[in-house]
Amino acid sequence: MYYENVPAAWDVLKTPPYSANPDVLTKMPLFSQYLQKTWMEGSFPVTLWNHFDNTGPRTTNLAEGWHNGLNTTFGTPHPSAGTFLNWLQGAQYLVQARGIQLNAGRQPTQRSSTYRELYQRIDHDKLQFGLQSGWIFVNLFLINRHSWRQKY
């Protein structure tokens, strides 16, 4: 729903601010063009990468956490095939056992208080953004209400 705000924000942000650094002056327009071609007009529509309305897990965080756990478990980025298969069998057993426990009525593991507070803050900020965005459109409508009546 709020992904409609992205093009309006991009119109403001796509012109980089002035910098005294010549490297920044050279690179920022190129970066802006890349963002425009790839993320605003390219193969990745805003609805695909904007997660404002997402209330579930953010995929990259889950994947990053899982990979971090793998690296920690093995202590090396490329374990031997035997070590990996032994770990995979153990992981499969734990997932299967957890599924049986949940089906039998065991409560899901609670998130840590840090994550609960983080998600509460995110939800609060989303609500505030939505309210503020709504007021912007209400005020625009009130200012231009005569032109709206003529068009519609």
Backbone bond lengths (Angstrom), bond angles and torsions (degrees), N, CA, C in turn:
res aa  C-N    CA-C-N  psi(-1)  N-CA   C-N-CA  omega(-1)  CA-C   N-CA-C  phi
1 M - - - 1.432 - - 1.528 111.42 -
2 Y 1.322 116.83 -49.75 1.461 119.45 -176.91 1.523 112.79 -83.05
3 Y 1.321 117.59 1.45 1.459 118.61 177.91 1.523 111.51 -65.67
4 E 1.345 116.93 -14.62 1.462 119.87 176.36 1.530 111.42 -66.13
5 N 1.333 117.49 -21.20 1.460 121.03 179.76 1.527 112.29 -74.99
6 V 1.320 117.29 -19.94 1.462 120.53 -175.30 1.531 111.77 -63.38
7 P 1.336 120.68 -48.53 1.477 118.42 178.96 1.527 112.93 -60.26
8 A 1.320 117.50 -37.28 1.470 119.54 178.32 1.524 110.79 -65.42
9 A 1.329 116.25 -42.19 1.469 119.74 177.47 1.522 110.01 -65.92
10 W 1.324 116.69 -39.16 1.464 119.98 -179.43 1.522 111.05 -63.80
11 D 1.332 117.81 -36.73 1.474 120.19 177.58 1.521 111.17 -58.58
12 V 1.324 116.78 -33.62 1.462 120.71 178.28 1.525 111.05 -78.04
13 L 1.335 116.65 -40.83 1.461 120.91 -172.07 1.531 115.07 -85.33
14 K 1.317 118.34 -18.14 1.467 118.96 -172.38 1.524 113.90 -70.37
15 T 1.308 117.51 -19.52 1.463 120.41 174.29 1.522 107.33 -93.79
16 P 1.327 117.01 108.97 1.464 118.85 -175.74 1.527 112.07 -67.95
17 P 1.315 116.60 149.25 1.465 120.10 177.78 1.529 110.82 -69.57
18 Y 1.299 116.56 162.51 1.458 120.89 178.92 1.523 110.44 -66.82
19 S 1.314 115.43 143.19 1.459 121.34 174.72 1.524 107.88 -137.15
20 A 1.313 115.75 143.72 1.465 120.35 177.08 1.524 110.87 -78.79
21 N 1.327 117.32 -13.39 1.456 122.11 -179.16 1.530 109.26 -81.20
22 P 1.344 118.49 117.91 1.467 120.11 -177.41 1.536 113.03 -64.35
23 D 1.342 117.19 -31.30 1.469 118.87 177.45 1.526 111.18 -64.46
24 V 1.320 115.73 -41.33 1.466 120.22 178.49 1.521 110.04 -64.85
25 L 1.331 116.71 -42.72 1.463 120.37 179.34 1.521 111.69 -61.24
26 T 1.321 117.36 -32.71 1.459 121.62 179.43 1.527 111.48 -78.27
27 K 1.332 116.66 -41.97 1.469 120.77 -172.41 1.528 114.35 -82.42
28 M 1.318 118.55 -31.77 1.457 120.28 -175.46 1.530 113.60 -62.81
29 P 1.328 119.98 -43.38 1.470 117.86 177.15 1.536 112.06 -63.12
30 L 1.337 117.04 -35.86 1.459 119.99 177.86 1.530 110.59 -65.66
31 F 1.320 116.30 -42.06 1.459 120.73 177.78 1.531 110.57 -64.35
32 S 1.313 116.34 -40.69 1.463 121.23 177.99 1.526 111.01 -62.19
33 Q 1.330 116.70 -41.40 1.465 120.87 178.11 1.527 110.99 -65.09
34 Y 1.345 116.33 -40.28 1.466 120.59 177.51 1.532 110.61 -60.59
35 L 1.337 116.31 -47.90 1.470 119.76 179.52 1.527 110.96 -60.80
36 Q 1.323 116.08 -42.38 1.457 120.16 -179.79 1.530 111.01 -61.46
37 K 1.341 116.58 -50.25 1.471 120.72 -176.05 1.525 112.59 -69.72
38 T 1.334 117.22 -38.75 1.461 120.71 -173.54 1.526 112.86 -86.60
39 W 1.336 116.32 -47.60 1.461 119.11 -169.12 1.525 113.78 -103.13
40 M 1.306 118.62 -23.62 1.462 119.68 -179.17 1.532 111.95 -98.85
41 E 1.335 116.84 -34.66 1.469 120.23 -177.38 1.520 112.75 -119.26
42 G 1.311 118.06 -11.95 1.459 121.67 -170.60 1.515 115.21 -84.27
43 S 1.316 114.40 -150.48 1.463 122.65 -174.40 1.521 113.62 -75.59
44 F 1.320 117.50 -6.36 1.462 121.08 -175.72 1.527 109.43 -115.65
45 P 1.321 118.09 90.48 1.466 119.29 -178.84 1.526 111.10 -65.01
46 V 1.314 115.29 156.03 1.463 121.77 -178.13 1.529 110.48 -55.57
47 T 1.328 117.40 -36.73 1.466 120.39 -179.03 1.520 112.19 -63.82
48 L 1.312 117.52 -21.39 1.464 121.26 179.68 1.523 112.01 -80.38
49 W 1.322 117.75 -40.77 1.468 119.51 -172.88 1.514 114.71 -105.85
50 N 1.317 118.62 -11.23 1.460 120.06 178.06 1.525 108.58 -89.42
51 H 1.308 116.81 119.69 1.467 121.42 -175.41 1.521 112.41 -107.48
52 F 1.312 117.38 27.55 1.463 119.62 -177.90 1.527 110.87 -59.07
53 D 1.327 117.32 -43.95 1.464 120.98 -177.51 1.521 113.09 -84.69
54 N 1.306 118.37 -0.83 1.460 121.54 -178.89 1.525 109.77 -74.94
55 T 1.329 116.41 123.90 1.457 120.33 177.08 1.518 111.40 -105.91
56 G 1.328 117.21 -6.34 1.456 121.00 -179.81 1.513 111.70 -93.74
57 P 1.317 115.46 -166.31 1.466 118.54 -179.40 1.524 111.61 -66.74
58 R 1.296 115.00 149.25 1.460 120.45 175.86 1.528 106.72 -89.70
59 T 1.313 116.22 117.98 1.456 122.68 -169.94 1.515 112.92 -52.86
60 T 1.308 117.93 -43.62 1.457 118.65 -176.45 1.520 111.30 -63.68
61 N 1.324 117.90 -36.68 1.456 119.82 178.37 1.527 111.26 -64.32
62 L 1.331 117.26 -42.82 1.459 120.51 179.11 1.528 111.03 -63.53
63 A 1.318 116.05 -45.67 1.463 120.08 -179.05 1.526 111.13 -65.45
64 E 1.331 116.49 -43.29 1.472 119.95 179.01 1.522 110.80 -61.91
65 G 1.332 116.40 -42.94 1.461 120.07 179.15 1.514 111.84 -63.32
66 W 1.317 116.64 -40.37 1.464 121.21 179.93 1.529 110.03 -65.30
67 H 1.324 117.21 -45.04 1.469 120.39 179.38 1.529 111.56 -66.23
68 N 1.318 116.72 -37.85 1.452 120.24 177.00 1.529 109.94 -62.46
69 G 1.330 116.01 -41.81 1.461 120.13 177.09 1.522 111.98 -62.04
70 L 1.327 116.73 -39.54 1.467 120.11 177.61 1.524 110.86 -62.69
71 N 1.316 116.42 -48.30 1.464 119.83 -179.56 1.523 111.48 -61.65
72 T 1.326 116.64 -38.12 1.462 120.46 178.92 1.524 110.67 -68.02
73 T 1.314 116.26 -41.81 1.463 121.11 -179.00 1.516 111.14 -61.91
74 F 1.305 116.71 -46.85 1.462 120.20 -175.15 1.521 113.16 -85.85
75 G 1.308 117.60 -26.55 1.459 120.31 -178.12 1.514 112.90 74.39
76 T 1.316 116.50 4.59 1.462 121.59 178.93 1.522 108.14 -151.85
77 P 1.335 118.44 146.91 1.459 119.49 -178.84 1.534 113.93 -72.38
78 H 1.354 118.12 -18.05 1.464 120.80 -177.00 1.533 110.27 -133.71
79 P 1.343 116.91 80.09 1.467 118.79 179.71 1.530 110.23 -71.74
80 S 1.326 116.42 164.14 1.466 120.26 177.48 1.530 109.02 -67.87
81 A 1.334 115.55 160.69 1.463 120.66 -178.90 1.528 110.91 -60.76
82 G 1.322 116.99 -40.96 1.471 120.58 -179.78 1.518 111.89 -63.80
83 T 1.331 116.80 -43.93 1.466 121.11 178.84 1.524 109.98 -62.02
84 F 1.328 116.29 -43.58 1.461 120.01 -179.29 1.526 111.26 -65.84
85 L 1.331 117.85 -43.18 1.473 120.14 -179.56 1.527 111.38 -65.05
86 N 1.330 117.45 -39.67 1.467 119.54 176.15 1.529 110.57 -61.24
87 W 1.327 116.32 -44.27 1.462 120.02 178.57 1.526 110.54 -63.14
88 L 1.337 117.03 -42.65 1.460 121.75 -178.18 1.529 111.25 -61.80
89 Q 1.337 116.92 -40.55 1.465 120.44 177.47 1.531 110.59 -63.71
90 G 1.317 116.74 -43.11 1.468 120.58 178.01 1.518 111.88 -63.87
91 A 1.339 116.49 -41.89 1.462 120.90 179.36 1.524 110.69 -64.36
92 Q 1.325 116.57 -40.32 1.464 120.75 178.61 1.524 110.36 -63.96
93 Y 1.316 117.18 -39.83 1.459 121.46 178.25 1.529 110.18 -63.15
94 L 1.336 117.82 -44.96 1.458 120.99 -179.51 1.529 112.08 -63.25
95 V 1.321 116.96 -40.47 1.462 120.84 178.89 1.527 110.17 -66.01
96 Q 1.320 115.77 -42.47 1.464 120.16 179.71 1.538 110.34 -64.60
97 A 1.333 116.84 -43.84 1.467 120.60 179.14 1.524 110.70 -63.72
98 R 1.319 117.24 -40.72 1.466 120.82 179.58 1.519 110.71 -64.91
99 G 1.333 117.39 -39.56 1.466 121.38 176.29 1.523 111.50 -60.71
100 I 1.320 117.40 -42.02 1.467 121.42 178.28 1.527 109.87 -63.77
101 Q 1.340 116.94 -43.31 1.465 120.91 179.40 1.530 111.36 -61.77
102 L 1.330 117.00 -44.46 1.466 120.17 -179.75 1.522 111.21 -65.55
103 N 1.333 116.59 -40.57 1.470 120.25 177.54 1.522 111.72 -64.72
104 A 1.321 117.18 -28.36 1.462 121.56 179.10 1.527 112.30 -81.79
105 G 1.342 118.08 -3.55 1.450 120.95 176.08 1.512 115.88 109.51
106 R 1.306 119.15 2.01 1.463 119.88 177.72 1.520 109.54 -66.91
107 Q 1.310 116.64 141.94 1.457 121.96 -178.83 1.534 110.53 -73.02
108 P 1.338 116.83 144.45 1.467 119.54 175.50 1.529 110.39 -62.99
109 T 1.305 115.62 153.72 1.469 120.94 177.14 1.517 109.09 -66.34
110 Q 1.325 115.97 134.64 1.455 120.85 179.44 1.531 110.07 -79.50
111 R 1.327 115.07 145.98 1.464 119.38 173.53 1.521 109.29 -66.21
112 S 1.321 115.28 155.12 1.460 119.11 176.12 1.525 109.11 -67.07
113 S 1.320 116.13 157.16 1.470 120.59 -178.22 1.529 111.24 -60.27
114 T 1.323 116.73 -31.60 1.471 120.17 179.02 1.527 110.28 -60.17
115 Y 1.338 116.86 -46.24 1.465 120.19 -179.15 1.519 111.80 -72.71
116 R 1.330 117.79 -36.31 1.464 119.55 176.80 1.527 109.88 -60.87
117 E 1.328 117.25 -44.27 1.471 120.88 178.97 1.523 110.91 -65.39
118 L 1.325 117.17 -40.12 1.460 120.89 178.98 1.527 110.67 -61.27
119 Y 1.334 117.45 -47.23 1.459 120.46 -179.62 1.528 111.35 -66.53
120 Q 1.316 118.31 -33.15 1.463 120.59 175.50 1.524 110.47 -65.23
121 R 1.340 117.11 -41.82 1.466 120.38 178.11 1.522 111.23 -64.93
122 I 1.334 116.28 -41.45 1.472 119.98 178.83 1.520 109.82 -62.13
123 D 1.343 117.24 -46.68 1.463 120.56 179.12 1.529 111.21 -61.07
124 H 1.326 117.55 -41.44 1.463 121.59 178.70 1.527 110.38 -62.60
125 D 1.327 117.11 -46.42 1.466 120.71 -178.86 1.528 111.45 -65.50
126 K 1.333 117.60 -36.70 1.461 120.40 176.27 1.523 110.54 -62.78
127 L 1.321 115.82 -43.63 1.457 119.96 178.92 1.525 110.71 -61.48
128 Q 1.338 117.09 -45.57 1.464 120.73 179.86 1.527 110.88 -62.68
129 F 1.314 116.88 -41.34 1.464 120.39 178.14 1.527 110.16 -62.20
130 G 1.328 116.50 -44.11 1.455 120.15 179.42 1.510 112.14 -61.88
131 L 1.325 116.63 -42.33 1.461 120.18 178.48 1.521 111.13 -64.54
132 Q 1.326 117.01 -43.94 1.461 120.36 -179.80 1.526 111.10 -66.48
133 S 1.331 117.23 -39.94 1.471 120.18 177.95 1.509 110.15 -63.81
134 G 1.319 116.05 -40.79 1.460 119.46 178.66 1.518 112.20 -61.01
135 W 1.337 117.58 -42.11 1.459 120.90 179.12 1.520 111.52 -64.40
136 I 1.324 116.84 -35.06 1.470 119.64 178.02 1.524 109.60 -60.71
137 F 1.357 116.53 -46.75 1.459 119.79 -177.93 1.533 111.89 -70.90
138 V 1.329 116.72 -35.01 1.466 119.31 175.73 1.521 110.02 -62.28
139 N 1.327 116.88 -45.66 1.469 120.31 -179.94 1.519 111.40 -65.39
140 L 1.320 117.66 -38.89 1.472 119.81 176.97 1.522 110.05 -63.01
141 F 1.325 115.61 -40.50 1.456 119.30 178.89 1.528 110.99 -64.15
142 L 1.345 116.66 -43.47 1.461 119.87 -179.28 1.520 111.86 -64.89
143 I 1.329 116.44 -39.29 1.471 120.56 179.74 1.521 109.96 -65.96
144 N 1.328 116.77 -39.86 1.468 121.57 -174.56 1.528 112.32 -105.33
145 R 1.308 118.79 22.88 1.472 120.27 -173.37 1.523 112.86 -61.69
146 H 1.320 117.79 -30.56 1.472 118.95 179.63 1.518 110.75 -69.89
147 S 1.320 117.72 -40.52 1.461 119.65 178.50 1.524 111.12 -69.35
148 W 1.345 117.41 -30.52 1.471 120.85 177.69 1.542 109.97 -67.06
149 R 1.303 116.79 -39.13 1.484 120.17 -179.95 1.519 110.22 -64.00
150 Q 1.312 117.03 -37.47 1.469 119.90 -178.32 1.514 111.09 -69.62
151 K 1.359 116.61 -36.79 1.469 120.20 -176.44 1.532 111.61 -77.25
152 Y 1.323 117.17 -35.51 1.453 119.79 -170.90 1.495 109.07 -118.92
